[in-house]
């Protein structure tokens, strides 16, 4: 039931925007037999690509995909394997991200450590060691409008004359830990390479809807929604802190110890708010513990309200900081800020004094077995 609930929640995030967007943002998908529209797009390797760059290929496989979508991430390794298996047979694979990065909300990034900006695409390209060009269409979305992908990932296969011979899914099993029943893209490629007609030319596709530019106004709406959430600050004693660290919940708990007088604490605090908004829809929660003196509770609360910290917030009930240190983590020497990631049952899987590396923290969270990049 736990994973089923996650699946339903995440799928709602992916497909809700599809049903709510104007018809103009759902262009007609390219029909079988249509010639591939030309394009001119920047790749994550710094080069500019058009159809002419792939003129030597017998078959061109175009995959509309992206960084953040859990379904897209579930297929990354299979696209890499597909490229390896067919590259010596005259098949060229390219990937195109159709999403406007400014139209992706933070709560839609719960399965990823990255958004869909061109800069983040470059990072993903290097981290995953893509063996195919990864192109950015998010600035104008002109290519996506010409081809009409429904979701990420969505495959389009063109023959030597660049006529569309197949469009649809990669296979019928999203979970990469399970074996698919039908390898639709590979079957279409095998038919084409054998000079046969593709038997199954079109399939439905499952994944996150395309993030069209018109959805940018959703960000402002959600920012207003988040800003309206109540912010509170509770007093906590040593026993309470130890309970927080025991983490008798079913969630991965990120704890940040901070203070209003701590410069690094204050400057990095917005990053924690971003992280919380990204992952709080998963099995994750964010907790703060203020090291301010109890007499400064109002000041600490004011900062938390300004920061829109609607998560759980505590302030230690005495000015004896050493008792607080021992209650939080006897291994901690006391320097602020201090950040801990705790599994249910109290196992600390990450601890750091000083500012965190934000990309690293996101990666640690999303790759933890309790969270994950795709549906299981």
WOCORBEL-V958701 format. One record per helix or strand of 3 or more residues. SS is the DSSP state (@ for helix, = for strand). FROM is the first residue (numbers start at 1). TO is the last residue. If there is no record, write none. Layout:
SS,FROM,TO
SS,FROM,TO
//
This chain:
@,2,20
@,23,25
=,41,43
@,51,54
=,59,64
@,70,74
@,76,89
=,91,97
@,101,103
@,106,108
@,118,128
=,133,136
@,142,147
=,154,158
=,163,168
@,184,193
@,213,227
=,234,236
@,238,246
=,252,258
@,263,279
=,284,290
@,294,306
=,312,316
@,321,328
=,338,342
=,348,353
@,358,366
//
